[in-house]
Amino acid sequence: MKYPYRWVMSYNAKLYRGKTLALPADFMFYGTLSHRIFQELLLTPGILKMSENQLRKTYGITAQKCIDQKGLLLYVQGEEGNLKIFREYLFEKFKILVDHLKENNWEVEGCEIKVSGKIGKEDVGGKCDLLLRRIKNNILEKAIVDLKYSGKSKYRKLMEDGEDLQLAIYSKLFHPVGDYCATTYFIITEGLLFTTCKDAFTNGFILRRDYDYVATYSSVLERIENTIKFRRKELKEGSIEVGENISTAELEIFTKSEASFIIPKKEKGTKNRSEYNDYVTFIDTE
């Protein structure tokens, strides 16, 4: 929607970044490992009924197993502090998440669940980190928790601005019976839970209190559908925006209303070069 040339190059031209042996960036490594620990724990039978001592013991066993399987880089010299974080510090953050679930009577339906459906006429798919369910007033409710290792300011702003596009899509896909379900970001290192649905997580940080999340997501999905139609039309006509140092006035997408379309971010009147240069995207060089 925002960077159509990337879609064309990846899915049509089949151009991909060369495969080289490289270690993942620190935040990706820590994020993947923390996801693995949290998700394995959440799928442990009876995890929401354990005492704090039982929970701590189970966390210790699971964290150590995941570190030994997927986190051997934590054993290298200089990583002692991070190893301690994963062994001990993150338990308190996991307990905060468990408390949120227990306080609001949620049950774990699954982790890393894949689903597919339609947004307008488009076939779309998604995979959520954590899917929850509960029965309230004889109605089945669901909620999605998107686990993030860090990025408190980034994800709070996305949700506050109504730009949490992925969660809007997931809200529709993962609860087709109810049409939409509550969504949250849980920032692992901070132990913070952001949501727009005050009834789903009463002690979380409730953002956009004056808005109904169902109406917001309905509006976002309409913008997504309009933008995809616009991009499809462009591609059918054989045109694609790259925007290398071009004024926004010369690009049609910026003539559209932000209330009806997903508009790329403006950078001082021109599109951000690093995002719209195919050489940078695929081989990291000008």
N, C-alpha and C positions, 0 to 999 in steps of 0.2 A: 504493500500500500504506500509506504513512504519511499522505498528505494527500488523501483520496478526493474532497473537494469540488473540488479543483483539476482532477482528472480529469473530473468531471461538467461543470464549467463550460467546460473547454477542448474536450472531445471530444463532449459531448452538447449543451450549450447553445451551443457555438460562440462563446463570448465570449473575445475576445483583447484584449491591450493595444493601444491606438491606435498606428498607425504614424506616427512623427514622425522628422524628420531629426535624428539624434544620433550623435555620435562614440562608438565603443565605449570601454568602460573600459580603462585602460592595460593591466591584466593580460590582458584578452581580446585586445587588439590584439597584444601581445607574444607571447602564447600561440599565436595563429593564425599569426603570421609564423614563429615558431620551428618549429612543426609543419610548415609548408610547406617550409622549408629542409631539415629533417631528412628528411622523407618523399621529397622529390625526390632527395636524395643517396642514400638507401637503395635507390631504384629505378634508380640509375645502374649499368649493366652493369660487373661487375668491381670494384665498390666495396670488397668485402671482401678483395681481393687486391692492392690498391694499397699502395705504400710510403707512409711518412708524408709525404714531400714531395709525392707525387702527390695524396694525400688532401687536404693543405692547399691545393694549387692548385685542385683541383676544388671544395673547399668555398668558396674565395674567389669563384670564378666563379658558382657556384650562389647563394650568399648575396647577391651583388650583384644578380643578375638578379631574385631574389625581392623584394629591397628596392625595386628600381626598379618592379616590377609591383604589389606589395601593401603596401609599407612607406614610401610617400612622406612620411608624417607624421614619419618620423625625420629628415627634412631641415629641419624647422622649427627656429627658434632655440630653444635650450634642450635639444635632444635629442641634442647632440653625443656625450655619454657613452653613451647607449643605441645610437646608430649604431655607435660603436666596439665595443660589446658584440656586436652582431650580425655585424659584419664580422670580428672577431678572437677575442674571448673565447669565444664559443660553439663555436668549432672544437675546443677542448680537451674540451668536454663531449661533442661528437659523437664524438670519437675514443675516449672512454671507452666509449660505447655500442658502437661498432664492435669494440673490444677484447673486450667481453663476448660478442659474437656469435661472433667468431673463436675465442676460447678454448674455447667450448663447441660448436663445429662446427655452428652454426646457419646456415641459408640464409634469405634473404628471400623469402617467398612473395608478399607484396604489402602495400600500404598502403591505408588507407581501404577495406577490404574489407567488403562488406555480405553478410549471411547471414540466413536466417530458419529457424525451427524451432518446436518445441513444448516448453513447460515445463508438465508435467501436461497439461491440456486447452487451455491458452492458447497462441495463436499469438503468437510474439514475434520481434522482429528486432533486429539489432545491427550496428554498424559499428566495427571495431577499427582503431586507429592503425597497428599493425604486427603482421603475422602471420608467424611463423617456422616452419621445418620442418627436420627432420633425420632420418636413419636411424640408429638405435642398436640394436645386437643384432638386426638384421633387422626392426625394428619402426619404423613411421612415428610420430614424435613431433612435436607442434606446441606452440608457445608464443605467448602474446599479450603484447605490450608496449604499455602504455597510457602515452603521452607526456603529461607534465604540466609546464608551464612553471615552476611553483613549487608550494609547499604541502607541504614535506617532513613537517612534524609531522602535518598533516591526513591525508595518505594513508598514512603509516606507522601511525597509530592505527587507521584503517579496516581495514587488513590485519591488524594485531595482534589487533583485537577480533573478527575474523571478520565484519565488516560491509561488506566489499567486494562488495556485492550485484551490481553490474553485472558485475564480473569473474567472479563465480560463474556468472552466466547465460552470459557469453561463453565461459567454459571448456567448458561443455556444448555450446553451439551450434557452435563453430568446429572441434571435433574429434569429430564424431559416431561415428566408427569407434572411437576410443580412449575414448569416453565423456566424458573430461575432459582438459584440457591445462593445462600450467603457465601461470601469469599473473604479470605484473610491473607495477610502476609505475616509470617512469624519470623522475626529477625533473631537468629539463634544466638549470636554473640551478645546481643543486648537483652534477650529475653522479652522482647516487645511484640505485642500482637496488635496489628492494625486491621480494622474492619469498618465497613459502612453500615453494618446491620447490628443495631444495639441489642436486639432480642437474641442474637446468636451467641455473643460473647460479652456478657454484661460487664465484666471487669477488664475488657480490652480497651485500647484507645479507639474510641468511636469517632471516625472522621465523617465529614459532610453530614452532620446531625440533622440539618434542615432539609435534607433530600431523601427521597425514598430510593433505596438502591435498585429496586426493580425497575422503576421509571428511568433511572440513570443508565442502567445496563441496556434497557430497551432502546434508548436514544443512541448509545454508543454502537450497538449492533446495527442500527439503521445507518449510521455514518460509515461503518465498515462496509456494509453492503453497497452503499452508493459509491464508495471509493473503488471497490473492486470492479464494479460495472464500468466506471470511468477508465480504469487502467486496462480492462479487457478491450474496451473500444479503441484506446490508443494502440494496443498491440495488434488488433485486427487491421488497423489502418497502416501498420508497419512503422509506427513511431514509438520512440522510447526516450524518456528524459534521463540524461546523465548530469547535465548542469555544471560542467566544469567552468567555474568562474563566470557564470552567466547571471545577469540580474534576474531577481525573482519576477520582475515585471514581464520578462520574456517567456516565462513558463506558465502553462495554462492552469496547472494545479493551484497556483497561488491566486487565481481569479475566483476560486470556489469559496463558498462560505464555510468557516470553521464549524458552524453549527450543524452542517450537513455532510461534511467530508473530513477525512483524516488528512491533515496538512503537515508536510515536513517542517521541521524547525528552521526558522530563518536565522542566518548568521550574517549580520551587518549588511543586509540587502542581497547577499548571494548565498547559495547553498554551501554548506561546509565541504571544502575540497576533499578532505580525507574520506568522507562518506560517499562521494560521488565519482571518484576516480577509480576505474576498474583495475588499473595497475596496482594501486595501493591495496585495494580489496583482496586481490588474489596473490600478489607476490611481495607486498610490503615495500615497494620501492617506487619512486617517481619515474 
